[in-house]
Amino acid sequence: MKILKYLRTAIESLALHKTRAVLTMLGIIIGVTAVVTTVGIGRGAAANITQRIQSQGTNLLTITPGSTNSGGLSNGGGTARTLTVADAQALLDPSLQPRPGLVVPDYTSNARIVYGDTNTQNSVVGTTPDYVTVHSYAMGDGHFLTQDEVQQQAQVAVLGATLSTELFGTSEPVGQSICINGQPFQVIGVLQTTGGTGFNRTDTQVFVPLEVAQSLLFNAPRYRGQYTLTDMTIKVANIDQMTAVQNQVEITLRLRHGLKAGDVDDFNIFNQASLLQVADQVAQTLTLLLGAVGAISLLVGGIGIMNIMLVSVTERTREIGLRKAIGAHDGDILLQFLAEALSLCALGGLVGVGLAYAVAFAVGRFPSAPFHVDIQPDSIVLAVGVSLISGVLFGIYPAMRATHLDPIDALRYE
């Protein structure tokens, strides 16, 4: 085929000017590497975020007190204590609604934690034994709260991994005693590290029986004669039932709180699955943005190819004139220079893909890296395809200029 013949001619021409060809390809190499790597970084970061959310469970409903206005913002920041232990018990009553799964009530507040000479302010969570199951946490040492300990209001505590290290260092914490707001508690377990950020991350928290936190530690306010909650979490048995359970929970709580048809909910229900959707959308936007930034390098590389091809046309003016004088058509001249531009882009693209994989491998050698480079075939096809298209777009003008040369003038060119 004619195109194969011109590709061979193009490669021979590039071989005669190796240094110039390499320098010209450098822009394409950097561009393809940038596109594949940046898109891979975006996808790797997205996968990491998604994994963190999924590790918490996408079938969770979190209910907090406080109403919302029409804009979706909290009215009063959830300071109105309208959720009670009785609400949590009602949500588990099959006579009121189908059993939603696991319901975990929480009461959380800050307290002073003291052990020996160590004195720190941390978040204390009063909860029930199902807490670790709902949130998919694992024990690193000892055990979590049991039903007997909760019912007997035992003064026992489970520590987050970071807090345990701050208090006890390398010593064994289980069996030791700590003071929470001046009250003695026995440490019965330590959670495995969960990661995460923020003031109330699990690694720095203390977990105690629910009623102990409400009555002994924080003197929680009451609502309609019942201790209030800061929140409660529902783990739905089947993720396909999330919307149905959410609607039923809303109906149950509205009836219990005596809300009329026109009244705004005095509670908020947050669907964890919606967080995953938002994270996916943000990740897609981030990937597109990073890819666009990398594509700028491809644009610069394409301009470099056009520049070098114009130089090549000027250098080979006499050759072009001779070819046309012995019968070469304009289409032949056009194919010859387009094949040379495409060869530069194709070779640069292949080297760029190889460098992108090298970057991904290098990042993968560091397990502590916050993300990995996730290279997918479509990003490779996109980067190499765009580089080839840029070769055509930026190579067409020099090629067209070559075809417009007059054979006689070209033969006279010095």
Secondary structure, DSSP 4 states (H G I P E B T S, - for coil): -HHHHHHHHHHHHHHHTHHHHHHHHHHHHHHHHHHHHHHHHHHHHHHHHHHHHHHH-SSEEEEEESEE-TTS-EESTT-S---BHHHHHHHT-TTTS---EEEEEEEEEEEEEEETTEEEEEEEEEE-TTHHHHHT--EEEE----HHHHHTT--EEEE-HHHHHHHHTTS--TT-EEEETTEEEEEEEEEPP----STT-GGG-EEEEHHIIIIIIS---EETTEEB-SEEEEEES-GGGHHHHHHHHHHHHHHHTT--TTSPPSEEEEEHHHHHHHHHHHHHHHHHHHHHHHHHHHHHHHHHHHHHHHHHHHHTHHHHHHHHHTT--HHHHHHHHHHHHHHHHHHHHHHHHHHHHHHHHHHHT-TT-S------HHHHHHHHHHHHHHHHHHHHHHHHHHHTS-HHHHHH--
